């Protein structure tokens, strides 16, 4: 009887450990559609939509901005970013990234630690790094679905340039949006004189609920969750 009891306890412990690991390091069928309000220098400038479609180890994640004249000042009157990501051996790898705004559009094709950028206005640009290269939207997916199994530094293609995002993470923190308090973790990195900040809610499968850009000590951009259409 003692051995059977011990076996049952071991099985329960293993099941709990597996469940915790599955939650922390990625959710199967990570499907989300959420709406956000976009602010420019504290003034309402438009909306942003986040969509994640996860099926059969293929993920499509996109952000779409629909802004007013204030958003135009931040180049977000219209902007769409789409990343196609594949899941292999419990890791996420970007395959293609598409960027569009009212002025330009381009496509980035990934092959491990190299990437080719194709645009109608310029010749193709090729980048290569010592480690794998990502795009800003696939990075968002990684921070949401992989934390805490993440690195500090990532090579990222942003605005047709190869950059290094050096993240600082903070756990067990909270943020208030409107009259609602969210608990979770944050990530931020500096790019020139700008600080890019992200907050993720653990009550919502690590969904990003807030992001901001601080430039020279002043808030330039703020994006806050306004509603979730579905999350599973």
C-alpha positions as CSV (number, residue, x, y, z in Angstrom):
1,X,0.0,0.0,0.0
2,X,2.9,2.3,0.8
3,X,4.5,1.8,-2.6
4,X,1.2,2.5,-4.4
5,X,0.7,5.7,-2.4
6,X,4.2,6.8,-3.2
7,X,3.8,6.1,-6.9
8,X,0.6,8.1,-7.0
9,X,2.4,11.1,-5.3
10,X,5.2,10.9,-7.9
11,X,2.7,10.8,-10.8
12,X,0.9,13.9,-9.4
13,X,4.2,15.7,-8.9
14,X,5.2,14.9,-12.5
15,X,1.9,16.1,-13.9
16,X,2.1,19.4,-12.0
17,X,5.7,19.9,-13.2
18,X,4.7,19.2,-16.8
19,X,1.7,21.6,-16.5
20,X,3.8,24.4,-15.1
21,X,6.5,23.9,-17.8
22,X,3.9,23.9,-20.5
23,X,2.5,27.2,-19.3
24,X,5.8,28.9,-18.8
25,X,7.5,27.8,-22.0
26,X,4.7,28.1,-24.5
27,X,1.0,27.4,-24.9
28,X,-0.2,25.0,-27.5
29,X,-2.8,26.6,-29.8
30,X,-1.8,30.1,-28.7
31,X,-4.7,32.0,-30.4
32,X,-5.4,35.6,-29.5
33,X,-7.3,38.6,-30.8
34,X,-7.1,41.8,-28.8
35,X,-7.7,45.5,-29.2
36,X,-5.6,48.4,-27.9
37,X,-5.8,52.1,-27.6
38,X,-2.9,54.0,-29.1
39,X,-1.7,57.3,-27.5
40,X,0.8,59.8,-28.9
41,X,2.3,62.2,-26.3
42,X,-0.6,61.4,-24.0
43,X,-3.3,62.1,-26.6
44,X,-5.6,59.4,-28.1
45,X,-4.2,58.7,-31.6
46,X,-6.0,55.5,-32.8
47,X,-6.3,51.8,-32.2
48,X,-4.1,48.8,-32.6
49,X,-5.1,45.2,-33.2
50,X,-3.1,42.1,-32.2
51,X,-3.9,38.8,-33.8
52,X,-2.2,35.4,-33.2
53,X,-3.2,32.3,-35.2
54,X,-1.5,29.2,-34.0
55,X,-2.2,25.9,-35.8
56,X,-0.2,22.8,-36.7
57,X,3.1,24.3,-35.5
58,X,2.7,27.3,-37.8
59,X,2.0,30.7,-36.2
60,X,0.9,34.0,-37.8
61,X,1.1,37.0,-35.6
62,X,0.2,40.5,-36.7
63,X,-0.2,44.1,-35.4
64,X,-2.3,46.6,-37.3
65,X,-2.6,50.3,-36.5
66,X,-5.4,52.6,-37.6
67,X,-4.6,56.1,-36.4
68,X,-5.6,59.7,-36.8
69,X,-3.4,62.7,-37.8
70,X,-1.6,62.4,-34.4
71,X,-0.6,58.8,-35.2
72,X,0.8,60.0,-38.5
73,X,3.4,61.9,-36.6
74,X,4.6,58.6,-35.1
75,X,4.4,56.8,-38.5
76,X,1.4,54.8,-37.3
77,X,-1.5,56.3,-39.2
78,X,-1.5,53.0,-40.9
79,X,1.0,50.3,-40.2
80,X,0.8,46.5,-40.5
81,X,3.4,44.0,-39.4
82,X,3.0,40.3,-40.0
83,X,5.4,37.6,-38.9
84,X,5.2,33.9,-39.9
85,X,6.8,31.7,-37.3
86,X,7.3,27.9,-37.1
87,X,7.6,25.8,-34.0
88,X,10.3,23.2,-34.0
89,X,11.6,21.2,-31.0
90,X,9.8,23.5,-28.5
91,X,11.4,26.7,-30.1
92,X,10.1,29.5,-32.3
93,X,11.7,30.4,-35.5
94,X,10.6,33.3,-37.8
95,X,10.4,32.4,-41.5
96,X,8.9,35.6,-43.1
97,X,8.2,39.2,-41.9
98,X,6.1,41.7,-43.8
99,X,6.1,45.4,-43.1
100,X,3.6,47.9,-44.6
101,X,2.8,51.6,-43.9
102,X,1.5,54.5,-45.9
103,X,5.0,55.2,-47.4
104,X,6.8,51.9,-47.8
105,X,6.6,48.1,-47.6
106,X,9.1,45.3,-47.5
107,X,9.5,41.7,-46.8
108,X,12.2,39.9,-44.8
109,X,12.9,36.2,-45.3
110,X,14.8,34.4,-42.6
111,X,17.3,31.5,-42.7
112,X,18.7,31.0,-39.3
113,X,21.3,33.7,-38.6
114,X,20.8,35.3,-42.0
115,X,18.0,37.4,-43.5
116,X,17.2,38.9,-46.9
117,X,15.1,42.0,-47.1
118,X,13.2,42.6,-50.3
119,X,11.6,45.9,-51.2
120,X,10.2,47.5,-54.4
121,X,12.1,50.7,-53.9
122,X,15.6,49.3,-53.2
123,X,17.8,46.3,-54.1
124,X,17.6,43.4,-51.7
125,X,19.6,43.8,-48.5
126,X,21.3,40.8,-46.8
127,X,22.3,40.6,-43.1
128,X,24.1,37.9,-41.3
129,X,24.9,37.5,-37.6
130,X,26.6,35.1,-35.3
131,X,23.2,34.0,-33.9
132,X,19.6,33.7,-35.1
133,X,17.9,36.8,-36.3
134,X,14.3,37.8,-35.4
135,X,11.8,40.5,-36.3
136,X,10.0,42.8,-33.8
137,X,6.7,40.8,-34.0
138,X,8.2,37.4,-33.6
139,X,10.1,38.8,-30.6
140,X,6.8,39.9,-29.1
141,X,5.5,36.3,-29.5
142,X,8.6,34.9,-27.9
143,X,8.3,37.3,-24.9
144,X,4.7,36.3,-24.5
145,X,4.9,32.5,-25.0
146,X,8.4,31.6,-23.9
147,X,9.1,33.6,-20.8
148,X,11.0,32.9,-18.6
149,X,12.9,30.7,-21.1
150,X,14.3,33.7,-22.8
151,X,17.7,35.4,-23.4
152,X,18.8,38.9,-22.7
153,X,20.1,39.7,-26.1
154,X,18.5,39.1,-29.5
155,X,19.4,40.1,-33.1
156,X,16.4,41.8,-34.6
157,X,15.6,43.3,-38.0
158,X,13.8,46.6,-37.4
159,X,13.2,49.3,-40.1
160,X,15.5,47.4,-42.5
161,X,18.4,47.5,-40.0
162,X,20.0,44.8,-37.9
163,X,19.9,45.8,-34.3
164,X,20.6,44.1,-30.9
165,X,17.8,44.2,-28.4
166,X,19.3,43.9,-24.9
167,X,16.3,43.2,-22.6
168,X,16.0,43.7,-18.9
169,X,13.2,41.7,-17.2
170,X,11.3,42.2,-14.0
171,X,9.1,39.6,-12.4
172,X,6.2,39.8,-10.0
173,X,5.2,43.3,-10.8
174,X,1.8,44.9,-11.7
175,X,0.3,47.7,-13.8
176,X,-3.0,49.6,-13.7
177,X,-4.9,50.3,-16.9
178,X,-8.1,52.3,-16.3
179,X,-9.7,50.7,-13.3
180,X,-8.1,47.3,-13.8
181,X,-4.9,45.9,-12.3
182,X,-2.8,43.4,-14.1
183,X,-0.1,41.2,-12.6
184,X,2.8,39.7,-14.5
185,X,6.3,40.6,-15.7
186,X,7.9,43.3,-17.8
187,X,10.7,43.6,-20.4
188,X,12.4,46.6,-21.7
189,X,15.4,47.6,-23.9
190,X,17.1,50.8,-25.0
191,X,17.6,51.8,-28.6
192,X,19.6,55.1,-28.9
193,X,17.8,57.6,-26.7
194,X,14.6,55.6,-26.5
195,X,13.4,53.1,-23.9
196,X,11.0,50.4,-25.2
197,X,8.8,48.9,-22.4
198,X,6.4,46.0,-22.5
199,X,4.2,44.5,-19.8
200,X,2.6,41.0,-19.9
201,X,-0.4,39.8,-17.9
202,X,-0.1,36.3,-16.4
203,X,-3.8,36.2,-15.9
204,X,-4.2,36.3,-19.7
205,X,-1.7,33.7,-20.9
206,X,1.1,36.3,-20.8
207,X,-0.7,38.6,-23.2
208,X,1.0,42.0,-23.8
209,X,-1.4,44.5,-22.2
210,X,0.8,47.6,-22.3
211,X,3.8,49.0,-24.2
212,X,5.4,52.4,-24.3
213,X,8.3,54.3,-25.8
214,X,10.1,56.8,-23.6
215,X,12.3,59.3,-25.5
216,X,14.6,61.7,-23.6
217,X,12.6,61.1,-20.4
218,X,9.2,61.8,-22.0
219,X,6.6,59.4,-23.1
220,X,6.2,59.4,-26.9
221,X,4.0,56.4,-27.4
222,X,1.7,54.4,-25.2
223,X,-0.4,51.4,-26.1
224,X,-3.0,50.0,-23.7
225,X,-5.2,47.0,-23.8
226,X,-8.9,47.9,-24.3
227,X,-10.5,44.5,-25.0
228,X,-9.9,40.9,-25.7
229,X,-12.1,39.3,-28.4
230,X,-10.8,35.8,-27.7
231,X,-7.9,34.0,-26.1
232,X,-7.3,30.3,-25.9
